């Protein structure tokens, strides 16, 4: 049986929070691939990045492959979380260094469990590698297309491996490949199986439960309070930290220029320290 050489993952979200999607592509050493995707009507970009990685690890584990592979993602939040932060969070009872509950704990717990499962299955654990987003990398670009398609309600046709000839083909209407393992989603994530020539359109209106809206509001308020404290005390913040605060990719921070507005703050580039760009926030209240 051909082995998985590389895994690529990506997430997307409109509104953040808002409708989101994720995409996963497994590339095999014979040149074939297997694509997976899903949608959540009310989510964040970070949760979709994590859900994509969850699907990748679940698919990898389902193949019972013992050779290692590399998982590529453009999310620094995901990379740092699974390779660095999660150990400290668990020791603190899923609390941050500031003593606050870890955001997205449900998905972090699932990711940590799957990562450990894969590590025990392989000779060497799946290695996590960061890839720059929108830089022409074929795997990253394809995952982005899948994630954005699901997010908008118009997912692309997915290529899935055939058990007969091990080539990537569109998933047929009445046949399910035994290689096509549907990942277990978090409770709010809807997995939409792709059918040949199938197009799914977004609903004209989406009903978001009140408890979900309230949870998002509490998250927003916490984020704004933290941001206000950073601005009040004049703390400098790195691009990756600012991206985590805003719940976006770090590349989206640096691509905005040296000075730009975000909600009630002006974000200004101050200086570079090593490979980090430091930013300062200045509160600007509307009249």
N, C-alpha and C positions, 0 to 999 in steps of 0.2 A: 504494500500500500504506500502511495506517495505521502511524503511528510510535508507538514506546514513549515514553510521557511520564514514567513513574515506575517504579522498581524498588523492591520492599520485600523484606527478608530477615530471618530470625530463626532461632535455634537453641535447642534444649532438651536437657537431659540429666537422667536420674534417677540420683542417687548421686554423679555428678561425681568420679571416673569412674564410668561405668555405661552403660546403654543410652541412646542419644541419637537425635535427629531434627532435621531442618532443613526450612525452608519458604521458598519464593521465589514472589513474585507480580509479574508484569509487567503494568502497566496501560497500555492503548493510548488514544490520543486520541479514539477512537470510542466509548469507554465499555466496551469488552470487556477481558478479562484472560486471562492464561495462567498457570497455577499448576503448580509443580514441588515435589517433596518426596522425601526419602530417609531412610534409617535406618542407624545403625551400632550394633552390639551392645555395643561396648566403646569408649567415647570420653569426651570432656569437653565442657562447654558451649562453651568457646572454639573448639574444633575444629568444632563444629556451626555456630556463627556464621560461621566462615570458609568452611565448605563451602557454606552458603547463598549467600554472596557470590560464590563461584566459579561456582555454577550460574547466578546472575544475569548475570554477565559473559559466560559462555559462550553463554547464550541471546541476549543482546544482540548479541554478535559474529556469531552465526549469521544474524541478520536483515539484516546488511550495512547497517544504518541509519547514515547519516552525520550526522544531527542528534543533539545531545547529550541526555542525560536525567539525572535525579537518582536516586541510589541511597540509600535510607533504611534505617538500621539502629539498633537501640537499644544496640548494643555499643560502648562507648567503647574497649575493647581493640582491636576491629577498625578503628574510625575512626583512632585514633592510630597503630596499626601500619602501615596502608597509606598514610597521608598524612604521617607524621612519622618513625617509628622505622625503617622498612624501608631508607631511604637510608643511615642510619648502620650498620645491621646488615650491609649488603652491603659497605660500605667496610672493615668490620672482619672480613670473611670469615665472616659470619653468627655473630658473637659479640656479646654484650651489652657494655655499658659496663664491667661487672665481669669481662669476659673469659670468660664462660660461654656454652655453646652456646645459641642462640635456640630456645626451645620452639616446636614446631609448624613447624619450618623447611620441611618438605615442602610444607605448604599455603601458607606465606608466599611461597615461590618461585613456586608456581602462580598465586597472586593477583597478585603483582607482574608476572609475564609477561602475564597476561590484561589487567591494567590498562593496561600499556603498549601492548598490541595494540589495545585499544579506543580509546586516546588517538590512535593513528596512524590509526584508521579514521574518527574523528569530527572535525568542525571544532573542537569544544571537548571535552575529556575528560569522561567521566562524573564528575559531582561527587558527593562523599560527604557525606551529611548525617546528623547524629544526631537521632533522634526519641525522646522519652521513652517507655519501655515501659509498657504497661498504662495508658495515659492516654486511651483512647477513640479513638485513631487507627485507622481502619478497616483500612488496609493492614498496619500493625503487628500488630493483633489477629488478622487472618486468617493471617498468617505464623506467629504464635504458636500458633494452633489447629492448623495443619498440622504444625509442628515437634513439638508435644506429642503429637499423634495418632500420628505415626510413632515417636516415642520410646516410647510405651506399647504399640506393636504394633497399634494400632487407627486407622490413618490415615483421614482424611476423604476423601470423594469429591472429586477435583480437577476444577476447571473448566479446560478447554483450548480454545483458539481453533479454530473451524472454518474450513477453507480455502474453504468454499463461500459462507458469508455473514458471516464475520468477527464472529461473536458467540461468547460464551463458553458452552460446553456441556460436560456430563460426557463424559469420554473413552469412546467406545463399545468394546464387547468385541472386535470383529473389525476395527476400523478405526483406523489411526494417522494423525493429522493431520500434514501435512508441516511445519506450523508448530511442532509439538511436538518440540523438540530435547532429547533426554535429555542432561543434563550428564555430563561424564566425572568419576567420583568418585575420591577417593583410594582406595588399594587396599583399605582396610578398610570402606569405605562401600558399603552395599547400596542400590541404587536400585530401588524397587518401583513398576512402572507401575500406575496406577490404572485399574480397570475399573468399568464401570457396575454399581451395586448390589454392589460387592465389599467384603467386610470381611475384614481380615487380623488374626488373633489372635496374641498373643505366644506364643512357644514356652514350654512349661512349664519347661524348663531350657535355658540357653544355654551352650555350650562356649566359653570364652575361652582362647585359646592361652596357654601358660605364659609365652612371651616378652613377650606383651602385659601380663600381670599383673605381671611383673617390672619392665617399663618404667614402668608406673604407680606401682609401689612406689618405684622410684628417684626419680621425679618428686616423689612425696609426701615422701620423706625430705629432698630438697633444699629443698622448700618449708618444711618444719618447721624446718630448720636456719637458713634465712634469717629466718624469723619469730622464732626464738629470739635471733638476733643483734640484730634490731630492738628486741626487748623488753629485752635485756640492756643495751644502750647508751642506752635511753630515747629512741630516735629517734621523731620524729613522722612520721606517714604520711598522705597524702591519701586521700580516698575512692576515687578511681580507682586509686591504687597498691595500696590494700588489696584492692580488687575483683580486680585482676590477681593478687595473691598468693593469694587464696582461690579464684580461677578462677570468679567469679560476676559478674553485672552490678553496676555501681556503684549502681544504684537499690536493689538488695537490701541493700547496706551501710547506706545512710541510712535505709531503712525499718525497721531493727531497733531504733531508739531510740538513746539516748545512752550506754548501758552494757549490754553483753551478752557472753556467753561463746562462744568458738570454740576447740574442742579443748582445749589446755592453757593458753589465755590468756583474760584478761578484756580486752575491747576497750572503751575509753572515749573519748567525744568530748571533746576538749580545747578547741578554739576554731575560729573561722573566720578565714581569711586570704583576702580578696578573695572569689572565688567558690568557694574550696576549703574543705572541712571537714577539719580535722586530727585524727587519732586517735592514741592511745597504747596500747601493748600491755603487759600485766603478766602474767608467768608465774605460774600457779597449779598447782602439782603436787598430784596426788591423794595421799591417804594410803595 
